[in-house]
Amino acid sequence: QAQLVESGGGLVQAGGSLRLSCAASGSIFSISAMGWYRQAPGKQRELVAAISSDGSTNYVGSVKGRFTISRDNAKNTVFLQMNSLQPEDTAVYYCHADVMRVGARTRYWGQGTQVTVSS
């Protein structure tokens, strides 16, 4: 089993910044992809950003140029730097880690952290 613990959410004014962190621990051989999803009230969960083990990244169009995803492989941690935040970024943000074991890959999720952007 693996556990993911998120931190860094909160309330910020439009135009402000937040940095989310997500640390994976437990029975981990290696991690392939890590990423962040978000879910706003009444909406489906959507992918925000993802990063592979070699550092390749992809972003949803609405956050390109404002958000940056990064990871520390030695610490099994993924980060999301969010700049120029807008009210439409308000959501619960969930991290995930795709944990690799012999013959299997399992996706684990964090508990979610609330990000609220006021106008």
C-alpha positions in Angstrom: 0.0 0.0 0.0 1.0 3.6 -0.5 -0.3 6.8 1.0 -0.4 10.3 -0.5 -0.5 13.3 1.8 -1.3 16.7 0.3 -0.6 20.2 1.6 -0.6 23.8 0.6 -4.2 24.6 -0.3 -6.0 27.6 1.1 -7.8 30.9 0.3 -6.1 33.5 -2.0 -7.2 36.6 -3.8 -7.3 36.6 -7.6 -3.9 37.1 -9.1 -2.2 35.4 -6.1 -0.2 32.2 -5.9 -0.2 28.9 -4.0 2.1 25.9 -4.0 0.6 22.5 -3.5 2.7 19.5 -2.4 2.0 15.8 -2.4 4.2 13.3 -0.7 3.9 9.5 -1.3 5.0 7.0 1.3 4.6 3.3 2.1 5.4 0.2 0.0 6.8 1.9 -3.1 9.2 0.3 -5.6 9.0 3.2 -8.1 6.5 5.7 -9.3 5.8 6.4 -13.0 3.4 9.3 -13.6 2.3 11.8 -10.9 -0.2 14.5 -11.4 -3.0 16.8 -10.2 -6.7 16.7 -10.8 -9.3 19.1 -9.6 -13.0 19.0 -9.1 -15.2 22.1 -8.7 -18.7 22.0 -7.3 -21.1 20.5 -9.8 -18.4 19.6 -12.3 -16.5 16.5 -13.2 -13.0 15.9 -12.0 -10.5 17.1 -14.6 -6.8 16.6 -15.2 -4.8 19.8 -14.4 -1.2 18.7 -14.9 0.8 15.5 -15.1 4.5 14.7 -15.0 6.2 11.4 -16.0 9.2 9.8 -14.3 11.6 11.4 -16.9 10.1 14.9 -16.3 7.8 15.2 -19.3 4.8 17.4 -18.5 1.4 18.1 -19.9 -1.2 20.7 -18.8 -4.9 21.4 -19.4 -5.1 24.4 -21.7 -6.7 26.7 -19.1 -3.6 26.6 -16.8 -0.8 26.7 -19.3 1.6 29.5 -18.6 0.2 29.9 -15.0 0.8 26.5 -13.3 4.0 24.5 -13.2 4.2 20.9 -12.1 7.5 19.4 -10.8 8.6 16.4 -8.8 11.4 15.3 -6.5 11.9 11.6 -7.3 14.2 11.0 -4.3 11.4 12.1 -2.0 8.5 10.7 -4.0 6.9 14.2 -4.0 5.1 16.2 -6.6 4.5 19.9 -6.6 2.1 22.3 -8.3 3.1 25.9 -8.4 0.0 28.0 -9.2 0.4 31.6 -10.2 -2.1 34.2 -11.5 -4.9 32.3 -9.8 -8.4 33.1 -10.9 -11.8 32.4 -9.3 -12.4 29.6 -11.9 -9.4 27.8 -10.4 -11.5 27.2 -7.2 -11.8 23.5 -6.6 -10.6 20.6 -4.6 -7.3 19.5 -5.9 -6.3 15.8 -5.8 -2.8 14.4 -6.5 -2.2 11.0 -7.8 0.8 8.7 -8.1 1.1 5.6 -10.3 3.0 3.2 -8.2 4.9 0.4 -10.0 5.4 -3.1 -8.6 6.4 -6.3 -10.2 3.8 -6.9 -13.0 1.4 -4.1 -11.9 0.8 -0.4 -11.8 -1.6 1.0 -9.2 -2.9 4.6 -9.0 -3.2 6.1 -5.6 -4.9 9.3 -4.7 -4.4 12.0 -2.1 -7.2 13.1 0.2 -7.8 16.4 -1.6 -7.0 20.0 -0.7 -9.3 22.9 -1.1 -8.2 25.9 -3.2 -10.4 28.9 -3.1 -9.7 32.0 -5.1 -11.7 35.1 -4.3 -12.4 37.9 -6.8 
